[in-house]
Amino acid sequence: MFPSTRFVARFVVLVLLFAAISPAAHLLTQGRTPYASALSTFGPSTALAAPGCSMQICNKPKGSKPADCLATSLSYNCSKAGGHCTSTAC
């Protein structure tokens, strides 16, 4: 056998060995470690608005366009009167 072929054969055997051991090692250590992350229980959450909160802010475009309300993820109420727009926190 050529030295390069022998090296490739050893490398392939090592990769296959790690591929076979990895799932078994994962099953043995799953959930039984004292080193759990404090952030592991956090997941994506939705933003909840206060009751009566429209979740809109003022959009004041440049030029002669009138101001209007724009949907947002922030807790603000938007009110328009006479071409003027006012945002207030919920």
VMD Tcl script that draws the C-alpha trace (Angstrom):
set ca {
  {0.00 0.00 0.00}
  {1.22 3.49 -0.80}
  {1.75 5.85 2.14}
  {-0.90 8.30 0.84}
  {-3.47 5.50 0.46}
  {-2.71 4.27 3.96}
  {-3.19 7.81 5.32}
  {-6.54 8.20 3.52}
  {-7.70 4.80 4.81}
  {-6.81 5.73 8.41}
  {-8.57 9.07 8.05}
  {-11.74 7.43 6.68}
  {-11.73 4.88 9.53}
  {-11.38 7.67 12.11}
  {-14.21 9.69 10.57}
  {-16.49 6.65 10.51}
  {-15.57 5.83 14.11}
  {-16.46 9.34 15.30}
  {-19.66 9.28 13.24}
  {-20.69 6.03 14.93}
  {-19.82 7.14 18.48}
  {-21.28 10.65 18.32}
  {-25.01 9.73 18.48}
  {-24.40 7.27 21.32}
  {-22.44 9.83 23.32}
  {-25.19 12.39 22.78}
  {-27.85 10.01 24.08}
  {-25.82 9.20 27.18}
  {-25.25 12.82 28.20}
  {-28.59 14.32 27.17}
  {-30.15 16.29 30.03}
  {-27.86 14.95 32.75}
  {-25.17 17.59 32.94}
  {-24.73 20.04 35.80}
  {-23.50 22.62 33.28}
  {-26.78 23.65 31.66}
  {-27.10 27.08 30.17}
  {-29.19 29.61 32.06}
  {-30.52 30.80 28.70}
  {-31.65 27.37 27.51}
  {-35.19 27.92 28.76}
  {-35.60 31.17 26.85}
  {-37.27 30.87 23.51}
  {-38.73 33.30 21.04}
  {-41.59 35.20 22.57}
  {-44.15 37.55 21.19}
  {-44.42 41.17 22.18}
  {-47.62 41.79 24.07}
  {-49.16 45.23 23.97}
  {-51.06 46.79 26.80}
  {-54.86 46.73 26.41}
  {-55.92 49.60 24.17}
  {-52.48 49.97 22.62}
  {-52.60 50.35 18.84}
  {-48.90 49.49 18.31}
  {-48.50 52.39 15.87}
  {-46.14 55.35 15.69}
  {-46.25 58.57 13.69}
  {-44.77 58.59 10.24}
  {-43.83 62.13 9.29}
  {-42.62 62.04 5.67}
  {-40.52 64.84 4.23}
  {-42.14 67.28 1.88}
  {-45.81 68.15 1.67}
  {-47.15 64.68 2.42}
  {-49.44 64.48 5.46}
  {-48.38 62.59 8.57}
  {-49.93 59.18 9.12}
  {-49.71 56.24 11.53}
  {-47.33 53.37 10.88}
  {-47.51 49.87 12.42}
  {-44.60 48.97 14.71}
  {-43.53 46.47 17.36}
  {-43.17 49.28 19.91}
  {-45.88 49.99 22.49}
  {-47.15 53.35 21.23}
  {-50.51 54.84 20.32}
  {-50.77 57.09 17.29}
  {-53.38 59.78 16.85}
  {-53.89 62.10 13.88}
  {-55.72 65.41 13.93}
  {-55.63 68.21 11.38}
  {-52.64 66.79 9.51}
  {-50.60 66.53 12.73}
  {-49.62 63.22 14.28}
  {-48.89 62.44 17.92}
  {-47.30 59.28 19.37}
  {-47.79 58.46 23.04}
  {-46.37 55.53 24.98}
  {-48.83 52.89 26.16}
}
mol new
graphics top color blue
foreach p $ca { graphics top sphere $p radius 0.5 }
foreach p [lrange $ca 0 end-1] q [lrange $ca 1 end] { graphics top cylinder $p $q radius 0.2 }
display resetview
